[in-house]
Amino acid sequence: MRVVPVGESDRIISLLTEDQGLISVSVRGARRTRSPHLMTTQIFSFSTFELFYNKGHYSINVSELIEPFSALQQDIDRLVCASHLAEVLIDSLRDDLAQPGVYRLWAYGMQAISRQPDPFLSVHVVQLRLLMEIGFAPRLDSCVLCGSPIEQMADDALYFSIAAGGLICGRPVCHNRAADRQDMPPGGLACLQHILRSALPRLFSFTLAPDVRRFVIDLSARYLNHQMEKAYTRLDMIRHLHADFEPYETPQTDQGAEPTEKDDQSDG
């Protein structure tokens, strides 16, 4: 997830593992042309490792490359998205603490960013699911303020509050208390519920109307900054490069689309 050059030929890598969580590993000679660890320790490579542990430090004995995710090195948008996601995960993980759910999410997320036609949407889906995995899931089944269940809310009177952390109903007493409320477009709630509840192999198996896509991207970015108490700026490069990207605004029509499942596009 992170590679730091050391000296003339060595590396220190931040390695996300299923059993040990995030660990720091020293790799001697990894930058030499003939090193067996040259490709396995490249940034974002998916590899197997045999590690040696001594006095609080890890080093590599044997490594084998499984997936280099070479598409990331060939597409600046995908590379920026992967770099952003790595930064978010490193900020959210505790060293040496196993989090197998986050490990699997990283694997599926990297696959989606590398292969899906819309990596910008994919990275926002992953980071929203990550926040849910680490304890920041928004309330999507009832109003955060009054507790009214979603079944009692009108579809055209749904709002989302970043500060409150979930849905806001259309009752004046709730509506007026949430100063940062954001209108929920048709299909927006269904998409958020899909991101929260779906199995990882189907996490990216949906299509969205343009206004719902903008809503999800905008909400994901603002929710991340709020919960992590940090302004993440790497993705601003993509926003500046693509002049056609527009932030979500309250829709003026009733047009929208519910997420529709497609055949699985991830093979794990």
C-alpha positions in Angstrom: 0.0 0.0 0.0 3.0 2.3 0.5 6.6 2.0 -0.7 9.5 4.0 0.6 12.9 3.8 -1.1 15.8 3.4 1.4 19.5 3.8 0.5 20.6 2.8 -3.0 18.6 -0.4 -3.4 16.3 -1.2 -0.4 12.6 -0.6 0.3 10.4 -0.3 3.3 6.8 -1.3 2.4 3.5 -1.0 4.2 1.9 -4.4 3.7 -1.7 -5.1 4.3 -2.2 -8.7 5.4 -5.2 -10.8 6.2 -3.8 -12.2 9.5 -1.6 -9.4 10.8 -3.3 -6.3 9.5 -1.0 -3.5 8.3 2.7 -4.1 8.9 5.9 -2.5 7.9 8.4 -4.7 6.1 12.1 -4.1 5.2 13.2 -5.5 1.8 16.9 -5.5 1.1 17.9 -5.1 -2.5 14.3 -4.8 -3.7 15.1 -2.1 -6.3 17.9 -4.0 -7.9 17.1 -5.2 -11.4 17.7 -8.9 -10.6 16.0 -8.9 -7.2 13.3 -11.5 -6.8 11.3 -9.0 -4.9 11.5 -6.2 -7.5 7.9 -6.7 -8.8 6.3 -8.2 -5.7 7.1 -5.1 -3.7 5.9 -2.6 -6.3 3.2 -0.2 -5.1 -0.2 -1.9 -5.2 1.1 -5.3 -6.2 -0.8 -8.3 -4.9 1.7 -11.0 -3.8 2.3 -13.8 -1.4 5.1 -13.4 1.2 7.1 -15.6 3.5 8.2 -13.2 6.3 10.9 -13.3 8.9 10.2 -11.6 12.2 13.0 -10.6 14.6 12.9 -8.1 17.5 9.9 -6.3 16.3 10.9 -6.1 12.6 9.7 -7.9 9.5 11.7 -8.8 6.5 11.0 -10.9 3.4 12.4 -14.4 2.8 10.4 -15.4 -0.2 7.8 -13.6 -2.4 5.6 -14.5 -5.4 3.6 -12.1 -7.6 -0.1 -12.9 -8.0 -1.5 -9.7 -9.6 0.5 -6.6 -10.5 -2.5 -4.4 -11.3 -0.6 -3.1 -14.2 -3.6 -1.1 -15.5 -3.1 1.3 -12.7 0.3 2.3 -14.1 -1.2 2.9 -17.5 -4.1 5.2 -16.5 -3.5 8.3 -14.4 -7.2 8.3 -13.2 -7.0 4.8 -11.9 -3.6 5.4 -10.3 -4.8 8.5 -8.5 -7.9 6.6 -7.3 -5.8 3.7 -6.0 -3.4 6.2 -4.2 -6.3 7.9 -2.6 -7.8 4.7 -1.4 -4.5 3.6 0.0 -4.2 6.8 2.0 -7.7 6.4 3.4 -7.1 2.8 4.5 -3.7 3.6 6.1 -5.4 6.4 8.1 -8.2 4.0 9.2 -6.2 0.9 10.1 -4.3 0.2 13.3 -0.9 -1.4 12.9 -0.7 -5.2 13.5 -4.4 -5.6 14.1 -6.1 -8.2 11.8 -9.1 -6.8 10.0 -10.0 -9.5 7.4 -13.1 -7.7 6.2 -11.1 -4.6 5.4 -8.4 -6.8 3.7 -11.0 -8.3 1.4 -12.6 -5.0 0.7 -9.2 -3.6 -0.4 -8.7 -6.6 -2.7 -12.2 -6.1 -4.4 -11.7 -2.4 -4.4 -8.4 -2.6 -6.2 -9.8 -5.0 -8.7 -12.7 -2.6 -9.4 -10.5 0.5 -9.7 -8.3 -1.4 -12.1 -11.0 -2.9 -14.3 -14.3 -1.1 -13.9 -15.2 1.5 -16.6 -15.8 4.2 -13.9 -12.9 4.0 -11.4 -13.9 7.4 -9.9 -17.3 6.0 -8.9 -15.7 2.7 -7.7 -13.3 4.4 -5.3 -16.2 6.4 -3.7 -18.2 3.2 -3.3 -15.2 1.5 -1.7 -14.5 4.3 0.7 -18.2 4.6 1.8 -18.2 0.8 2.4 -15.0 1.1 4.3 -16.5 3.8 6.6 -19.3 1.4 7.3 -16.9 -1.5 8.0 -15.0 0.5 10.6 -18.0 1.7 12.5 -19.2 4.8 10.7 -22.2 3.3 9.0 -25.0 5.9 8.4 -28.5 5.2 9.6 -30.5 4.2 6.5 -33.6 2.5 8.0 -35.1 5.4 10.0 -34.9 9.1 10.6 -31.8 10.0 12.7 -33.6 12.6 14.6 -37.1 11.3 15.4 -36.7 7.6 14.7 -39.5 7.3 12.2 -39.0 4.1 10.1 -38.3 4.4 6.4 -41.6 2.8 5.6 -43.4 5.8 7.0 -41.4 8.3 5.0 -42.6 9.6 1.6 -40.1 8.9 -1.2 -40.1 12.6 -2.2 -39.3 13.8 1.3 -36.0 12.0 2.0 -32.9 13.9 3.0 -29.4 13.0 4.2 -27.4 14.8 6.8 -23.7 14.4 7.0 -23.5 15.9 10.5 -26.3 13.8 11.9 -25.1 10.7 10.1 -28.0 9.4 8.2 -31.5 9.9 6.9 -33.7 12.9 7.7 -37.5 12.7 7.3 -39.6 15.5 5.8 -41.3 16.5 9.1 -40.7 20.2 9.8 -39.3 19.5 13.2 -36.6 17.3 11.8 -36.2 19.0 8.5 -35.4 22.3 10.1 -33.0 20.9 12.6 -30.6 19.5 10.0 -29.0 22.6 8.5 -26.8 20.5 6.2 -29.6 18.3 4.9 -29.3 17.2 1.3 -32.1 16.1 -0.9 -32.1 12.4 -1.8 -32.6 11.8 -5.5 -34.8 8.9 -6.6 -32.6 5.8 -6.4 -30.2 7.4 -4.0 -31.4 5.4 -0.9 -31.5 2.1 -2.8 -27.9 2.7 -3.9 -26.7 3.5 -0.3 -28.5 0.4 1.0 -26.8 -1.7 -1.7 -23.3 -0.4 -0.7 -24.0 -1.1 3.0 -25.5 -4.5 2.7 -24.3 -6.3 -0.5 -21.8 -9.1 -0.5 -18.4 -7.9 -1.7 -18.5 -9.9 -5.0 -21.6 -7.9 -5.9 -20.6 -4.5 -4.5 -20.0 -2.9 -7.9 -22.8 -4.7 -9.7 -25.2 -1.9 -10.4 -25.9 0.9 -12.8 -26.9 4.5 -11.8 -28.6 7.4 -13.4 -26.2 10.4 -13.8 -27.8 12.4 -10.9 -27.6 9.4 -8.6 -24.0 8.9 -9.5 -23.2 12.6 -8.7 -25.1 12.2 -5.4 -23.2 9.1 -4.3 -19.8 10.6 -5.2 -20.5 13.9 -3.5 -22.0 12.3 -0.3 -19.1 9.8 -0.1 -16.5 12.5 -0.4 -18.1 14.8 2.2 -18.9 11.9 4.6 -15.3 10.7 4.5 -13.9 14.1 5.3 -16.4 14.6 8.1 -15.9 11.2 9.8 -12.1 11.1 9.4 -11.7 14.8 10.3 -9.4 15.3 7.4 -9.6 16.9 4.0 -8.5 14.4 1.3 -7.3 16.2 -1.8 -5.8 13.5 -4.1 -9.0 13.1 -6.1 -9.2 16.8 -6.8 -6.8 16.2 -9.6 -9.4 14.1 -11.4 -12.1 16.6 -10.8 -9.9 19.3 -12.4 -8.9 17.1 -15.3 -12.5 16.3 -16.2 -14.3 19.5 -16.9 -17.5 17.6 -17.4 -17.7 16.5 -13.7 -20.4 18.4 -11.8 -21.1 18.2 -8.1 -24.5 16.9 -7.1 -27.2 19.5 -6.9 -30.9 19.1 -5.9 -32.6 17.6 -9.0 -35.3 19.7 -10.5 -37.2 16.7 -12.0 -38.3 13.3 -10.8 -36.0 11.5 -13.1 -33.8 8.9 -11.4 -32.9 5.2 -11.5 -32.9 2.5 -8.9 -29.6 0.5 -8.8 -30.1 -2.6 -10.9 -28.0 -5.7 -10.3 -25.9 -7.1 -13.2 -23.9 -10.2 -13.5 -21.0 -10.3 -11.1 -18.0 -8.4 -12.6 -15.5 -9.5 -9.8 -14.0 -12.9 -9.5 -12.3 -12.2 -6.2 
